[in-house]
């Protein structure tokens, strides 16, 4: 799907729920590798997903909440991803705030604990639906734009589009 921020590659399941979203050229190969269970609509985005994205880019800041989606991850990652949907368009949370809302600490498979901030950062980095699960609304403690899979210019564009940043 083309958009004001460039090409978006979307992978949806048989029910039309969005499973993966990637930015830019070459994203289709990445989406297929990372999400082999998702159906690939050859250039045809399912109606509700397309409508939500078009409305969002058209100025309806709440439209992404109407896009059907499904994610799979470990319990902590899924908690972080669902928390992202609670950040209103036009607002940002810091990584620390995200971590505090998710948990104070999280066990790793080896039984050791990692700080919630580090665990939240890892979950945000693994977000399969950037934009729809708006990790672009998470910024550094000082408000700095950091870490976004689509690149910082796209993050900046999205935050300006949503009214969270002034030009």
VMD Tcl script that builds the backbone (N, CA, C; Angstrom):
set m [mol new atoms 501]
animate dup $m
set s [atomselect $m all]
$s set {name element resname resid chain x y z} {
  {N N UNK 1 A 0.853 -1.170 0.000}
  {CA C UNK 1 A 0.000 0.000 0.000}
  {C C UNK 1 A 0.900 1.235 0.000}
  {N N UNK 2 A 0.590 2.188 -0.858}
  {CA C UNK 2 A 1.348 3.438 -0.835}
  {C C UNK 2 A 0.737 4.365 0.213}
  {N N UNK 3 A 1.575 5.209 0.781}
  {CA C UNK 3 A 1.135 6.126 1.829}
  {C C UNK 3 A 1.999 7.379 1.772}
  {N N UNK 4 A 1.619 8.413 2.511}
  {CA C UNK 4 A 2.453 9.624 2.553}
  {C C UNK 4 A 3.852 9.393 3.125}
  {N N UNK 5 A 4.060 8.288 3.837}
  {CA C UNK 5 A 5.380 7.989 4.389}
  {C C UNK 5 A 6.096 6.923 3.568}
  {N N UNK 6 A 5.562 6.589 2.407}
  {CA C UNK 6 A 6.183 5.612 1.528}
  {C C UNK 6 A 5.403 4.316 1.467}
  {N N UNK 7 A 6.047 3.318 0.906}
  {CA C UNK 7 A 5.425 2.012 0.724}
  {C C UNK 7 A 5.260 1.305 2.064}
  {N N UNK 8 A 4.059 0.769 2.296}
  {CA C UNK 8 A 3.790 -0.057 3.468}
  {C C UNK 8 A 3.513 -1.471 2.975}
  {N N UNK 9 A 4.165 -2.444 3.562}
  {CA C UNK 9 A 3.860 -3.832 3.265}
  {C C UNK 9 A 3.043 -4.371 4.426}
  {N N UNK 10 A 1.887 -4.908 4.103}
  {CA C UNK 10 A 0.955 -5.396 5.108}
  {C C UNK 10 A 0.753 -6.889 4.904}
  {N N UNK 11 A 0.791 -7.653 5.976}
  {CA C UNK 11 A 0.477 -9.075 5.925}
  {C C UNK 11 A -0.755 -9.289 6.794}
  {N N UNK 12 A -1.772 -9.902 6.197}
  {CA C UNK 12 A -3.034 -10.130 6.901}
  {C C UNK 12 A -3.348 -11.614 6.930}
  {N N UNK 13 A -4.093 -12.034 7.943}
  {CA C UNK 13 A -4.495 -13.431 8.000}
  {C C UNK 13 A -5.765 -13.634 7.183}
  {N N UNK 14 A -6.240 -14.864 7.149}
  {CA C UNK 14 A -7.398 -15.195 6.311}
  {C C UNK 14 A -8.658 -14.443 6.724}
  {N N UNK 15 A -8.731 -13.984 7.981}
  {CA C UNK 15 A -9.883 -13.218 8.447}
  {C C UNK 15 A -9.748 -11.723 8.136}
  {N N UNK 16 A -8.615 -11.315 7.583}
  {CA C UNK 16 A -8.395 -9.912 7.256}
  {C C UNK 16 A -7.758 -9.107 8.368}
  {N N UNK 17 A -7.344 -9.781 9.453}
  {CA C UNK 17 A -6.673 -9.078 10.555}
  {C C UNK 17 A -5.214 -8.835 10.182}
  {N N UNK 18 A -4.748 -7.633 10.454}
  {CA C UNK 18 A -3.369 -7.262 10.185}
  {C C UNK 18 A -2.447 -8.012 11.135}
  {N N UNK 19 A -1.415 -8.676 10.577}
  {CA C UNK 19 A -0.452 -9.433 11.364}
  {C C UNK 19 A 0.940 -8.823 11.323}
  {N N UNK 20 A 1.254 -8.094 10.260}
  {CA C UNK 20 A 2.581 -7.512 10.116}
  {C C UNK 20 A 2.482 -6.252 9.278}
  {N N UNK 21 A 3.302 -5.279 9.613}
  {CA C UNK 21 A 3.405 -4.039 8.850}
  {C C UNK 21 A 4.876 -3.687 8.780}
  {N N UNK 22 A 5.357 -3.451 7.572}
  {CA C UNK 22 A 6.757 -3.080 7.379}
  {C C UNK 22 A 6.833 -1.869 6.467}
  {N N UNK 23 A 7.908 -1.102 6.605}
  {CA C UNK 23 A 8.102 0.129 5.851}
  {C C UNK 23 A 9.093 -0.059 4.719}
  {N N UNK 24 A 8.864 0.603 3.596}
  {CA C UNK 24 A 9.859 0.778 2.549}
  {C C UNK 24 A 10.048 -0.384 1.600}
  {N N UNK 25 A 11.010 -0.172 0.685}
  {CA C UNK 25 A 11.355 -1.182 -0.303}
  {C C UNK 25 A 11.962 -2.402 0.388}
  {N N UNK 26 A 11.689 -3.570 -0.125}
  {CA C UNK 26 A 12.224 -4.796 0.449}
  {C C UNK 26 A 11.453 -5.292 1.652}
  {N N UNK 27 A 10.448 -4.545 2.068}
  {CA C UNK 27 A 9.697 -4.917 3.257}
  {C C UNK 27 A 8.880 -6.180 3.041}
  {N N UNK 28 A 8.458 -6.432 1.808}
  {CA C UNK 28 A 7.644 -7.609 1.542}
  {C C UNK 28 A 8.405 -8.885 1.871}
  {N N UNK 29 A 9.663 -8.956 1.475}
  {CA C UNK 29 A 10.474 -10.136 1.776}
  {C C UNK 29 A 10.646 -10.299 3.285}
  {N N UNK 30 A 10.837 -9.193 3.992}
  {CA C UNK 30 A 10.986 -9.245 5.447}
  {C C UNK 30 A 9.695 -9.746 6.074}
  {N N UNK 31 A 8.547 -9.209 5.633}
  {CA C UNK 31 A 7.263 -9.620 6.193}
  {C C UNK 31 A 7.006 -11.102 5.940}
  {N N UNK 32 A 7.328 -11.580 4.759}
  {CA C UNK 32 A 7.113 -13.004 4.457}
  {C C UNK 32 A 7.991 -13.892 5.322}
  {N N UNK 33 A 9.230 -13.472 5.547}
  {CA C UNK 33 A 10.156 -14.256 6.358}
  {C C UNK 33 A 9.721 -14.272 7.823}
  {N N UNK 34 A 9.325 -13.119 8.341}
  {CA C UNK 34 A 8.969 -13.005 9.754}
  {C C UNK 34 A 7.581 -13.530 10.069}
  {N N UNK 35 A 6.667 -13.466 9.091}
  {CA C UNK 35 A 5.271 -13.835 9.331}
  {C C UNK 35 A 4.761 -14.774 8.240}
  {N N UNK 36 A 5.328 -15.992 8.181}
  {CA C UNK 36 A 4.941 -16.911 7.112}
  {C C UNK 36 A 3.487 -17.370 7.222}
  {N N UNK 37 A 2.866 -17.262 8.415}
  {CA C UNK 37 A 1.476 -17.681 8.602}
  {C C UNK 37 A 0.480 -16.668 8.035}
  {N N UNK 38 A 0.943 -15.474 7.730}
  {CA C UNK 38 A 0.034 -14.437 7.230}
  {C C UNK 38 A -0.157 -14.585 5.727}
  {N N UNK 39 A -1.363 -14.355 5.287}
  {CA C UNK 39 A -1.672 -14.372 3.860}
  {C C UNK 39 A -1.128 -13.085 3.239}
  {N N UNK 40 A -0.702 -13.171 2.015}
  {CA C UNK 40 A -0.245 -11.988 1.296}
  {C C UNK 40 A -1.299 -11.640 0.246}
  {N N UNK 41 A -1.942 -10.528 0.413}
  {CA C UNK 41 A -2.868 -10.052 -0.605}
  {C C UNK 41 A -2.028 -9.334 -1.640}
  {N N UNK 42 A -1.959 -9.864 -2.802}
  {CA C UNK 42 A -1.093 -9.319 -3.842}
  {C C UNK 42 A -1.594 -7.938 -4.278}
  {N N UNK 43 A -1.199 -6.920 -3.549}
  {CA C UNK 43 A -1.544 -5.556 -3.893}
  {C C UNK 43 A -2.928 -5.136 -3.462}
  {N N UNK 44 A -3.689 -6.019 -2.838}
  {CA C UNK 44 A -5.043 -5.686 -2.409}
  {C C UNK 44 A -5.112 -5.744 -0.884}
  {N N UNK 45 A -5.258 -4.605 -0.261}
  {CA C UNK 45 A -5.343 -4.545 1.187}
  {C C UNK 45 A -6.786 -4.778 1.604}
  {N N UNK 46 A -7.032 -5.678 2.562}
  {CA C UNK 46 A -8.410 -5.915 3.017}
  {C C UNK 46 A -9.094 -4.620 3.427}
  {N N UNK 47 A -10.383 -4.512 3.115}
  {CA C UNK 47 A -11.161 -3.297 3.313}
  {C C UNK 47 A -10.984 -2.572 4.630}
  {N N UNK 48 A -11.267 -3.218 5.777}
  {CA C UNK 48 A -11.172 -2.490 7.053}
  {C C UNK 48 A -9.772 -1.960 7.350}
  {N N UNK 49 A -8.740 -2.727 6.992}
  {CA C UNK 49 A -7.366 -2.275 7.217}
  {C C UNK 49 A -7.071 -1.078 6.317}
  {N N UNK 50 A -7.392 -1.196 5.040}
  {CA C UNK 50 A -7.161 -0.109 4.080}
  {C C UNK 50 A -7.915 1.153 4.495}
  {N N UNK 51 A -9.185 0.989 4.860}
  {CA C UNK 51 A -9.997 2.143 5.255}
  {C C UNK 51 A -9.424 2.850 6.478}
  {N N UNK 52 A -8.968 2.073 7.464}
  {CA C UNK 52 A -8.391 2.678 8.673}
  {C C UNK 52 A -7.115 3.445 8.343}
  {N N UNK 53 A -6.245 2.849 7.528}
  {CA C UNK 53 A -4.995 3.520 7.170}
  {C C UNK 53 A -5.260 4.768 6.325}
  {N N UNK 54 A -6.151 4.669 5.359}
  {CA C UNK 54 A -6.475 5.841 4.533}
  {C C UNK 54 A -7.072 6.958 5.378}
  {N N UNK 55 A -7.957 6.611 6.311}
  {CA C UNK 55 A -8.555 7.633 7.183}
  {C C UNK 55 A -7.489 8.277 8.068}
  {N N UNK 56 A -6.576 7.466 8.604}
  {CA C UNK 56 A -5.501 8.001 9.440}
  {C C UNK 56 A -4.657 8.999 8.654}
  {N N UNK 57 A -4.197 8.592 7.482}
  {CA C UNK 57 A -3.369 9.491 6.685}
  {C C UNK 57 A -4.163 10.688 6.183}
  {N N UNK 58 A -5.491 10.550 6.122}
  {CA C UNK 58 A -6.356 11.660 5.727}
  {C C UNK 58 A -6.638 12.636 6.859}
  {N N UNK 59 A -6.171 12.339 8.073}
  {CA C UNK 59 A -6.321 13.271 9.186}
  {C C UNK 59 A -7.127 12.754 10.371}
  {N N UNK 60 A -7.742 11.583 10.267}
  {CA C UNK 60 A -8.502 11.001 11.373}
  {C C UNK 60 A -7.523 10.291 12.305}
  {N N UNK 61 A -7.077 10.984 13.332}
  {CA C UNK 61 A -6.028 10.455 14.207}
  {C C UNK 61 A -6.448 9.204 14.973}
  {N N UNK 62 A -7.736 8.977 15.138}
  {CA C UNK 62 A -8.215 7.799 15.862}
  {C C UNK 62 A -8.503 6.602 14.982}
  {N N UNK 63 A -8.295 6.735 13.694}
  {CA C UNK 63 A -8.686 5.680 12.748}
  {C C UNK 63 A -7.925 4.379 12.927}
  {N N UNK 64 A -6.674 4.445 13.361}
  {CA C UNK 64 A -5.885 3.218 13.479}
  {C C UNK 64 A -6.484 2.254 14.499}
  {N N UNK 65 A -7.200 2.778 15.477}
  {CA C UNK 65 A -7.839 1.922 16.479}
  {C C UNK 65 A -8.927 1.046 15.852}
  {N N UNK 66 A -9.386 1.399 14.669}
  {CA C UNK 66 A -10.427 0.617 14.003}
  {C C UNK 66 A -9.872 -0.471 13.096}
  {N N UNK 67 A -8.570 -0.523 12.907}
  {CA C UNK 67 A -7.973 -1.550 12.055}
  {C C UNK 67 A -7.952 -2.879 12.812}
  {N N UNK 68 A -8.481 -3.937 12.219}
  {CA C UNK 68 A -8.415 -5.238 12.893}
  {C C UNK 68 A -6.985 -5.770 12.879}
  {N N UNK 69 A -6.503 -6.283 14.015}
  {CA C UNK 69 A -5.145 -6.782 14.091}
  {C C UNK 69 A -5.070 -7.935 15.073}
  {N N UNK 70 A -4.026 -8.716 14.949}
  {CA C UNK 70 A -3.751 -9.821 15.862}
  {C C UNK 70 A -2.233 -9.955 15.966}
  {N N UNK 71 A -1.745 -10.155 17.170}
  {CA C UNK 71 A -0.309 -10.335 17.377}
  {C C UNK 71 A -0.081 -11.548 18.265}
  {N N UNK 72 A 1.107 -12.103 18.138}
  {CA C UNK 72 A 1.519 -13.217 18.983}
  {C C UNK 72 A 2.920 -12.925 19.489}
  {N N UNK 73 A 3.097 -13.067 20.776}
  {CA C UNK 73 A 4.402 -12.856 21.370}
  {C C UNK 73 A 4.396 -13.394 22.780}
  {N N UNK 74 A 5.515 -13.248 23.475}
  {CA C UNK 74 A 5.519 -13.683 24.871}
  {C C UNK 74 A 4.610 -12.750 25.665}
  {N N UNK 75 A 4.231 -13.161 26.857}
  {CA C UNK 75 A 3.275 -12.404 27.656}
  {C C UNK 75 A 3.675 -10.956 27.883}
  {N N UNK 76 A 4.948 -10.725 28.192}
  {CA C UNK 76 A 5.383 -9.356 28.453}
  {C C UNK 76 A 5.316 -8.509 27.191}
  {N N UNK 77 A 5.796 -9.051 26.068}
  {CA C UNK 77 A 5.757 -8.295 24.806}
  {C C UNK 77 A 4.330 -7.942 24.441}
  {N N UNK 78 A 3.425 -8.890 24.561}
  {CA C UNK 78 A 2.027 -8.608 24.241}
  {C C UNK 78 A 1.464 -7.539 25.157}
  {N N UNK 79 A 1.842 -7.539 26.441}
  {CA C UNK 79 A 1.395 -6.478 27.364}
  {C C UNK 79 A 1.877 -5.120 26.889}
  {N N UNK 80 A 3.152 -5.048 26.501}
  {CA C UNK 80 A 3.712 -3.786 26.018}
  {C C UNK 80 A 2.994 -3.346 24.750}
  {N N UNK 81 A 2.796 -4.277 23.808}
  {CA C UNK 81 A 2.139 -3.913 22.547}
  {C C UNK 81 A 0.720 -3.422 22.786}
  {N N UNK 82 A 0.003 -4.056 23.690}
  {CA C UNK 82 A -1.375 -3.606 23.976}
  {C C UNK 82 A -1.372 -2.247 24.697}
  {N N UNK 83 A -0.357 -2.013 25.536}
  {CA C UNK 83 A -0.237 -0.706 26.183}
  {C C UNK 83 A -0.065 0.415 25.158}
  {N N UNK 84 A 0.601 0.112 24.057}
  {CA C UNK 84 A 0.801 1.128 23.025}
  {C C UNK 84 A -0.523 1.707 22.545}
  {N N UNK 85 A -1.565 0.891 22.514}
  {CA C UNK 85 A -2.866 1.363 22.032}
  {C C UNK 85 A -3.501 2.352 23.000}
  {N N UNK 86 A -2.953 2.460 24.209}
  {CA C UNK 86 A -3.486 3.398 25.194}
  {C C UNK 86 A -2.844 4.790 25.110}
  {N N UNK 87 A -1.808 4.924 24.294}
  {CA C UNK 87 A -1.186 6.239 24.130}
  {C C UNK 87 A -2.028 7.006 23.108}
  {N N UNK 88 A -2.697 8.052 23.531}
  {CA C UNK 88 A -3.548 8.789 22.589}
  {C C UNK 88 A -2.726 9.457 21.484}
  {N N UNK 89 A -3.307 9.522 20.298}
  {CA C UNK 89 A -2.673 10.263 19.204}
  {C C UNK 89 A -2.476 11.699 19.674}
  {N N UNK 90 A -1.319 12.252 19.362}
  {CA C UNK 90 A -1.008 13.611 19.787}
  {C C UNK 90 A -0.264 13.662 21.106}
  {N N UNK 91 A -0.042 12.508 21.726}
  {CA C UNK 91 A 0.701 12.443 22.980}
  {C C UNK 91 A 1.850 11.452 22.832}
  {N N UNK 92 A 2.812 11.552 23.724}
  {CA C UNK 92 A 3.931 10.606 23.755}
  {C C UNK 92 A 4.146 10.148 25.182}
  {N N UNK 93 A 4.704 8.958 25.314}
  {CA C UNK 93 A 5.171 8.438 26.595}
  {C C UNK 93 A 6.665 8.216 26.461}
  {N N UNK 94 A 7.368 8.294 27.573}
  {CA C UNK 94 A 8.790 7.953 27.561}
  {C C UNK 94 A 8.938 6.441 27.681}
  {N N UNK 95 A 10.133 5.945 27.333}
  {CA C UNK 95 A 10.414 4.522 27.502}
  {C C UNK 95 A 10.247 4.132 28.973}
  {N N UNK 96 A 10.679 5.001 29.879}
  {CA C UNK 96 A 10.547 4.724 31.305}
  {C C UNK 96 A 9.091 4.619 31.728}
  {N N UNK 97 A 8.267 5.517 31.214}
  {CA C UNK 97 A 6.843 5.465 31.535}
  {C C UNK 97 A 6.219 4.175 30.999}
  {N N UNK 98 A 6.608 3.797 29.792}
  {CA C UNK 98 A 6.103 2.551 29.204}
  {C C UNK 98 A 6.509 1.370 30.080}
  {N N UNK 99 A 7.762 1.346 30.504}
  {CA C UNK 99 A 8.258 0.251 31.339}
  {C C UNK 99 A 7.520 0.198 32.670}
  {N N UNK 100 A 7.310 1.361 33.294}
  {CA C UNK 100 A 6.626 1.397 34.585}
  {C C UNK 100 A 5.197 0.884 34.456}
  {N N UNK 101 A 4.560 1.183 33.353}
  {CA C UNK 101 A 3.184 0.706 33.150}
  {C C UNK 101 A 3.155 -0.789 32.858}
  {N N UNK 102 A 4.205 -1.323 32.247}
  {CA C UNK 102 A 4.223 -2.735 31.863}
  {C C UNK 102 A 4.536 -3.641 33.050}
  {N N UNK 103 A 5.557 -3.291 33.818}
  {CA C UNK 103 A 5.958 -4.117 34.960}
  {C C UNK 103 A 7.205 -3.542 35.591}
  {N N UNK 104 A 7.518 -3.956 36.815}
  {CA C UNK 104 A 8.743 -3.473 37.451}
  {C C UNK 104 A 9.957 -4.270 37.002}
  {N N UNK 105 A 9.765 -5.534 36.694}
  {CA C UNK 105 A 10.835 -6.351 36.141}
  {C C UNK 105 A 10.208 -7.560 35.462}
  {N N UNK 106 A 10.968 -8.211 34.637}
  {CA C UNK 106 A 10.442 -9.324 33.851}
  {C C UNK 106 A 11.457 -10.450 33.835}
  {N N UNK 107 A 10.999 -11.669 34.058}
  {CA C UNK 107 A 11.888 -12.828 34.042}
  {C C UNK 107 A 12.261 -13.180 32.616}
  {N N UNK 108 A 13.525 -13.556 32.412}
  {CA C UNK 108 A 13.979 -14.050 31.117}
  {C C UNK 108 A 13.890 -15.564 31.129}
  {N N UNK 109 A 13.988 -16.205 29.960}
  {CA C UNK 109 A 13.920 -17.672 29.925}
  {C C UNK 109 A 14.971 -18.354 30.798}
  {N N UNK 110 A 16.121 -17.703 31.009}
  {CA C UNK 110 A 17.162 -18.320 31.834}
  {C C UNK 110 A 16.924 -18.104 33.329}
  {N N UNK 111 A 15.785 -17.487 33.683}
  {CA C UNK 111 A 15.434 -17.302 35.083}
  {C C UNK 111 A 15.933 -16.012 35.692}
  {N N UNK 112 A 16.828 -15.295 35.012}
  {CA C UNK 112 A 17.309 -14.015 35.529}
  {C C UNK 112 A 16.293 -12.933 35.198}
  {N N UNK 113 A 16.401 -11.837 35.888}
  {CA C UNK 113 A 15.489 -10.732 35.629}
  {C C UNK 113 A 16.213 -9.635 34.873}
  {N N UNK 114 A 15.490 -8.991 34.026}
  {CA C UNK 114 A 16.027 -7.871 33.278}
  {C C UNK 114 A 15.161 -6.669 33.645}
  {N N UNK 115 A 15.710 -5.494 33.629}
  {CA C UNK 115 A 14.928 -4.327 34.006}
  {C C UNK 115 A 13.737 -4.167 33.066}
  {N N UNK 116 A 12.667 -3.636 33.581}
  {CA C UNK 116 A 11.471 -3.439 32.767}
  {C C UNK 116 A 11.755 -2.507 31.599}
  {N N UNK 117 A 12.611 -1.501 31.811}
  {CA C UNK 117 A 12.920 -0.575 30.725}
  {C C UNK 117 A 13.593 -1.312 29.576}
  {N N UNK 118 A 14.531 -2.180 29.897}
  {CA C UNK 118 A 15.223 -2.943 28.855}
  {C C UNK 118 A 14.254 -3.929 28.190}
  {N N UNK 119 A 13.426 -4.600 28.989}
  {CA C UNK 119 A 12.458 -5.547 28.443}
  {C C UNK 119 A 11.425 -4.822 27.568}
  {N N UNK 120 A 10.981 -3.646 28.015}
  {CA C UNK 120 A 10.024 -2.874 27.220}
  {C C UNK 120 A 10.665 -2.418 25.915}
  {N N UNK 121 A 11.919 -1.996 25.972}
  {CA C UNK 121 A 12.622 -1.598 24.754}
  {C C UNK 121 A 12.732 -2.738 23.766}
  {N N UNK 122 A 13.014 -3.927 24.269}
  {CA C UNK 122 A 13.106 -5.100 23.392}
  {C C UNK 122 A 11.746 -5.421 22.782}
  {N N UNK 123 A 10.689 -5.314 23.573}
  {CA C UNK 123 A 9.341 -5.573 23.059}
  {C C UNK 123 A 8.962 -4.541 22.005}
  {N N UNK 124 A 9.297 -3.285 22.242}
  {CA C UNK 124 A 8.999 -2.241 21.263}
  {C C UNK 124 A 9.770 -2.488 19.969}
  {N N UNK 125 A 11.009 -2.917 20.090}
  {CA C UNK 125 A 11.833 -3.214 18.920}
  {C C UNK 125 A 11.247 -4.357 18.095}
  {N N UNK 126 A 10.549 -5.285 18.757}
  {CA C UNK 126 A 9.967 -6.445 18.082}
  {C C UNK 126 A 8.510 -6.223 17.672}
  {N N UNK 127 A 7.988 -5.013 17.834}
  {CA C UNK 127 A 6.595 -4.705 17.505}
  {C C UNK 127 A 6.301 -5.099 16.051}
  {N N UNK 128 A 5.391 -6.048 15.824}
  {CA C UNK 128 A 5.093 -6.468 14.455}
  {C C UNK 128 A 4.192 -5.493 13.693}
  {N N UNK 129 A 3.573 -4.554 14.413}
  {CA C UNK 129 A 2.628 -3.631 13.781}
  {C C UNK 129 A 2.938 -2.167 14.095}
  {N N UNK 130 A 4.172 -1.712 13.781}
  {CA C UNK 130 A 4.444 -0.295 14.028}
  {C C UNK 130 A 3.433 0.531 13.259}
  {N N UNK 131 A 3.059 1.635 13.777}
  {CA C UNK 131 A 2.029 2.522 13.258}
  {C C UNK 131 A 0.697 2.157 13.894}
  {N N UNK 132 A 0.198 0.933 13.697}
  {CA C UNK 132 A -1.080 0.515 14.277}
  {C C UNK 132 A -0.934 0.324 15.783}
  {N N UNK 133 A 0.135 -0.322 16.222}
  {CA C UNK 133 A 0.510 -0.360 17.635}
  {C C UNK 133 A 1.597 0.715 17.739}
  {N N UNK 134 A 1.193 1.937 18.095}
  {CA C UNK 134 A 1.994 3.145 17.827}
  {C C UNK 134 A 3.250 3.322 18.668}
  {N N UNK 135 A 4.267 2.513 18.377}
  {CA C UNK 135 A 5.532 2.661 19.094}
  {C C UNK 135 A 6.231 3.971 18.734}
  {N N UNK 136 A 5.798 4.630 17.656}
  {CA C UNK 136 A 6.371 5.936 17.324}
  {C C UNK 136 A 6.017 6.976 18.388}
  {N N UNK 137 A 5.043 6.674 19.246}
  {CA C UNK 137 A 4.639 7.600 20.312}
  {C C UNK 137 A 5.463 7.421 21.581}
  {N N UNK 138 A 6.497 6.595 21.518}
  {CA C UNK 138 A 7.390 6.397 22.667}
  {C C UNK 138 A 8.708 7.091 22.357}
  {N N UNK 139 A 9.133 7.956 23.279}
  {CA C UNK 139 A 10.326 8.787 23.068}
  {C C UNK 139 A 11.272 8.652 24.258}
  {N N UNK 140 A 12.452 9.195 24.116}
  {CA C UNK 140 A 13.419 9.201 25.205}
  {C C UNK 140 A 12.932 10.036 26.373}
  {N N UNK 141 A 13.557 9.861 27.530}
  {CA C UNK 141 A 13.167 10.580 28.752}
  {C C UNK 141 A 13.201 12.089 28.562}
  {N N UNK 142 A 14.117 12.559 27.705}
  {CA C UNK 142 A 14.239 13.997 27.459}
  {C C UNK 142 A 13.405 14.455 26.262}
  {N N UNK 143 A 12.562 13.563 25.742}
  {CA C UNK 143 A 11.734 13.891 24.591}
  {C C UNK 143 A 12.393 13.624 23.251}
  {N N UNK 144 A 13.628 13.121 23.285}
  {CA C UNK 144 A 14.360 12.861 22.041}
  {C C UNK 144 A 13.702 11.728 21.256}
  {N N UNK 145 A 13.707 11.885 19.942}
  {CA C UNK 145 A 13.207 10.837 19.071}
  {C C UNK 145 A 14.290 9.789 18.926}
  {N N UNK 146 A 14.001 8.600 19.405}
  {CA C UNK 146 A 14.973 7.517 19.332}
  {C C UNK 146 A 14.276 6.266 18.835}
  {N N UNK 147 A 15.058 5.375 18.275}
  {CA C UNK 147 A 14.632 4.044 17.903}
  {C C UNK 147 A 13.276 3.879 17.274}
  {N N UNK 148 A 13.232 3.732 15.973}
  {CA C UNK 148 A 11.977 3.412 15.281}
  {C C UNK 148 A 12.341 2.651 14.016}
  {N N UNK 149 A 11.728 1.499 13.819}
  {CA C UNK 149 A 12.053 0.630 12.694}
  {C C UNK 149 A 11.877 1.275 11.336}
  {N N UNK 150 A 10.977 2.237 11.231}
  {CA C UNK 150 A 10.760 2.928 9.964}
  {C C UNK 150 A 11.739 4.070 9.742}
  {N N UNK 151 A 12.559 4.353 10.756}
  {CA C UNK 151 A 13.509 5.457 10.671}
  {C C UNK 151 A 12.986 6.686 11.397}
  {N N UNK 152 A 13.895 7.517 11.843}
  {CA C UNK 152 A 13.508 8.681 12.642}
  {C C UNK 152 A 12.750 9.732 11.838}
  {N N UNK 153 A 13.007 9.834 10.535}
  {CA C UNK 153 A 12.257 10.805 9.722}
  {C C UNK 153 A 10.787 10.426 9.646}
  {N N UNK 154 A 10.492 9.130 9.526}
  {CA C UNK 154 A 9.087 8.687 9.515}
  {C C UNK 154 A 8.474 8.895 10.890}
  {N N UNK 155 A 9.224 8.599 11.951}
  {CA C UNK 155 A 8.717 8.829 13.306}
  {C C UNK 155 A 8.369 10.300 13.488}
  {N N UNK 156 A 9.267 11.168 13.050}
  {CA C UNK 156 A 9.028 12.612 13.156}
  {C C UNK 156 A 7.772 12.997 12.363}
  {N N UNK 157 A 7.643 12.496 11.129}
  {CA C UNK 157 A 6.473 12.804 10.294}
  {C C UNK 157 A 5.186 12.370 10.994}
  {N N UNK 158 A 5.181 11.157 11.555}
  {CA C UNK 158 A 3.982 10.639 12.220}
  {C C UNK 158 A 3.605 11.495 13.429}
  {N N UNK 159 A 4.599 11.891 14.225}
  {CA C UNK 159 A 4.307 12.699 15.411}
  {C C UNK 159 A 3.834 14.104 15.036}
  {N N UNK 160 A 4.359 14.660 13.958}
  {CA C UNK 160 A 3.863 15.955 13.470}
  {C C UNK 160 A 2.440 15.794 12.952}
  {N N UNK 161 A 2.199 14.721 12.187}
  {CA C UNK 161 A 0.868 14.427 11.646}
  {C C UNK 161 A -0.172 14.314 12.756}
  {N N UNK 162 A 0.239 13.743 13.888}
  {CA C UNK 162 A -0.681 13.531 15.009}
  {C C UNK 162 A -0.771 14.734 15.954}
  {N N UNK 163 A 0.081 15.735 15.736}
  {CA C UNK 163 A 0.055 16.928 16.585}
  {C C UNK 163 A 0.887 16.808 17.835}
  {N N UNK 164 A 1.731 15.806 17.941}
  {CA C UNK 164 A 2.578 15.646 19.126}
  {C C UNK 164 A 3.855 16.454 19.022}
  {N N UNK 165 A 4.235 16.845 17.815}
  {CA C UNK 165 A 5.414 17.670 17.596}
  {C C UNK 165 A 5.025 18.868 16.743}
  {N N UNK 166 A 5.621 19.986 17.065}
  {CA C UNK 166 A 5.457 21.155 16.217}
  {C C UNK 166 A 6.574 21.153 15.192}
  {N N UNK 167 A 6.319 21.682 14.049}
  {CA C UNK 167 A 7.330 21.678 12.981}
  {C C UNK 167 A 8.501 22.541 13.353}
}
mol reanalyze $m
mol bondsrecalc $m
mol representation Tube
mol addrep $m
